[in-house]
């Protein structure tokens, strides 16, 4: 075979030979092929020259970005996002834009206790303002208000994943 024939027919290699040539695992060759970086010329065969060039170009690009390991690059991005979130939360807290959850919960619990007490006091206030109501009428009003409070408590417990007895 003359030199011209060798240049016109590209040399192909299988995944194992390409992995050995590039210094990576055979599974990494398969992964790069699935990503479209390494193009198969036939089932299980790669153009040696094109594959080496494509892999080297990828390494150059990654080197310009500061890493040759794509997993490490993703971890660095994730860490940067987490650090940015942490700083944003710290800044919001220093501007007093955030409230401690325990404090908010305690305040709402206090408000809801006051609302409950007001609702439970309503039947006697209604009875005082409307003296024509019978004790039975006042009892029905009291029962309905207590029933409504019980339903709200059960809805709240269901929403929080609790079970009511």
MODELLER restraints for C-alpha pairs under 7 A, 6 or more apart:
rsr = mdl.restraints
at = mdl.atoms
rsr.add(forms.Gaussian(group=physical.xy_distance, feature=features.Distance(at['CA:10:A'], at['CA:47:A']), mean=6.42, stdev=0.5))
rsr.add(forms.Gaussian(group=physical.xy_distance, feature=features.Distance(at['CA:11:A'], at['CA:47:A']), mean=5.97, stdev=0.5))
rsr.add(forms.Gaussian(group=physical.xy_distance, feature=features.Distance(at['CA:11:A'], at['CA:48:A']), mean=5.92, stdev=0.5))
rsr.add(forms.Gaussian(group=physical.xy_distance, feature=features.Distance(at['CA:12:A'], at['CA:45:A']), mean=5.98, stdev=0.5))
rsr.add(forms.Gaussian(group=physical.xy_distance, feature=features.Distance(at['CA:12:A'], at['CA:46:A']), mean=5.20, stdev=0.5))
rsr.add(forms.Gaussian(group=physical.xy_distance, feature=features.Distance(at['CA:12:A'], at['CA:47:A']), mean=4.46, stdev=0.5))
rsr.add(forms.Gaussian(group=physical.xy_distance, feature=features.Distance(at['CA:12:A'], at['CA:48:A']), mean=5.30, stdev=0.5))
rsr.add(forms.Gaussian(group=physical.xy_distance, feature=features.Distance(at['CA:13:A'], at['CA:45:A']), mean=5.42, stdev=0.5))
rsr.add(forms.Gaussian(group=physical.xy_distance, feature=features.Distance(at['CA:13:A'], at['CA:46:A']), mean=5.35, stdev=0.5))
rsr.add(forms.Gaussian(group=physical.xy_distance, feature=features.Distance(at['CA:13:A'], at['CA:47:A']), mean=6.49, stdev=0.5))
rsr.add(forms.Gaussian(group=physical.xy_distance, feature=features.Distance(at['CA:13:A'], at['CA:48:A']), mean=5.87, stdev=0.5))
rsr.add(forms.Gaussian(group=physical.xy_distance, feature=features.Distance(at['CA:14:A'], at['CA:44:A']), mean=5.65, stdev=0.5))
rsr.add(forms.Gaussian(group=physical.xy_distance, feature=features.Distance(at['CA:14:A'], at['CA:45:A']), mean=4.59, stdev=0.5))
rsr.add(forms.Gaussian(group=physical.xy_distance, feature=features.Distance(at['CA:14:A'], at['CA:46:A']), mean=6.20, stdev=0.5))
rsr.add(forms.Gaussian(group=physical.xy_distance, feature=features.Distance(at['CA:15:A'], at['CA:26:A']), mean=5.96, stdev=0.5))
rsr.add(forms.Gaussian(group=physical.xy_distance, feature=features.Distance(at['CA:15:A'], at['CA:29:A']), mean=6.31, stdev=0.5))
rsr.add(forms.Gaussian(group=physical.xy_distance, feature=features.Distance(at['CA:15:A'], at['CA:44:A']), mean=6.34, stdev=0.5))
rsr.add(forms.Gaussian(group=physical.xy_distance, feature=features.Distance(at['CA:15:A'], at['CA:45:A']), mean=6.66, stdev=0.5))
rsr.add(forms.Gaussian(group=physical.xy_distance, feature=features.Distance(at['CA:16:A'], at['CA:26:A']), mean=5.45, stdev=0.5))
rsr.add(forms.Gaussian(group=physical.xy_distance, feature=features.Distance(at['CA:19:A'], at['CA:25:A']), mean=5.40, stdev=0.5))
rsr.add(forms.Gaussian(group=physical.xy_distance, feature=features.Distance(at['CA:19:A'], at['CA:26:A']), mean=5.16, stdev=0.5))
rsr.add(forms.Gaussian(group=physical.xy_distance, feature=features.Distance(at['CA:19:A'], at['CA:29:A']), mean=6.10, stdev=0.5))
rsr.add(forms.Gaussian(group=physical.xy_distance, feature=features.Distance(at['CA:32:A'], at['CA:38:A']), mean=5.73, stdev=0.5))
rsr.add(forms.Gaussian(group=physical.xy_distance, feature=features.Distance(at['CA:33:A'], at['CA:39:A']), mean=6.03, stdev=0.5))
rsr.add(forms.Gaussian(group=physical.xy_distance, feature=features.Distance(at['CA:37:A'], at['CA:54:A']), mean=6.54, stdev=0.5))
rsr.add(forms.Gaussian(group=physical.xy_distance, feature=features.Distance(at['CA:38:A'], at['CA:51:A']), mean=5.50, stdev=0.5))
rsr.add(forms.Gaussian(group=physical.xy_distance, feature=features.Distance(at['CA:38:A'], at['CA:54:A']), mean=6.79, stdev=0.5))
rsr.add(forms.Gaussian(group=physical.xy_distance, feature=features.Distance(at['CA:39:A'], at['CA:46:A']), mean=6.40, stdev=0.5))
rsr.add(forms.Gaussian(group=physical.xy_distance, feature=features.Distance(at['CA:40:A'], at['CA:46:A']), mean=4.70, stdev=0.5))
rsr.add(forms.Gaussian(group=physical.xy_distance, feature=features.Distance(at['CA:41:A'], at['CA:47:A']), mean=6.37, stdev=0.5))
rsr.add(forms.Gaussian(group=physical.xy_distance, feature=features.Distance(at['CA:59:A'], at['CA:68:A']), mean=6.01, stdev=0.5))
rsr.add(forms.Gaussian(group=physical.xy_distance, feature=features.Distance(at['CA:62:A'], at['CA:68:A']), mean=4.99, stdev=0.5))
rsr.add(forms.Gaussian(group=physical.xy_distance, feature=features.Distance(at['CA:67:A'], at['CA:73:A']), mean=6.23, stdev=0.5))
rsr.add(forms.Gaussian(group=physical.xy_distance, feature=features.Distance(at['CA:92:A'], at['CA:98:A']), mean=6.10, stdev=0.5))
rsr.add(forms.Gaussian(group=physical.xy_distance, feature=features.Distance(at['CA:119:A'], at['CA:145:A']), mean=6.85, stdev=0.5))
rsr.add(forms.Gaussian(group=physical.xy_distance, feature=features.Distance(at['CA:123:A'], at['CA:138:A']), mean=5.83, stdev=0.5))
rsr.add(forms.Gaussian(group=physical.xy_distance, feature=features.Distance(at['CA:123:A'], at['CA:141:A']), mean=6.09, stdev=0.5))
rsr.add(forms.Gaussian(group=physical.xy_distance, feature=features.Distance(at['CA:123:A'], at['CA:142:A']), mean=5.42, stdev=0.5))
rsr.add(forms.Gaussian(group=physical.xy_distance, feature=features.Distance(at['CA:127:A'], at['CA:133:A']), mean=6.43, stdev=0.5))
rsr.add(forms.Gaussian(group=physical.xy_distance, feature=features.Distance(at['CA:127:A'], at['CA:138:A']), mean=6.23, stdev=0.5))
rsr.add(forms.Gaussian(group=physical.xy_distance, feature=features.Distance(at['CA:154:A'], at['CA:164:A']), mean=6.26, stdev=0.5))
rsr.add(forms.Gaussian(group=physical.xy_distance, feature=features.Distance(at['CA:157:A'], at['CA:163:A']), mean=6.18, stdev=0.5))
rsr.add(forms.Gaussian(group=physical.xy_distance, feature=features.Distance(at['CA:157:A'], at['CA:164:A']), mean=6.57, stdev=0.5))
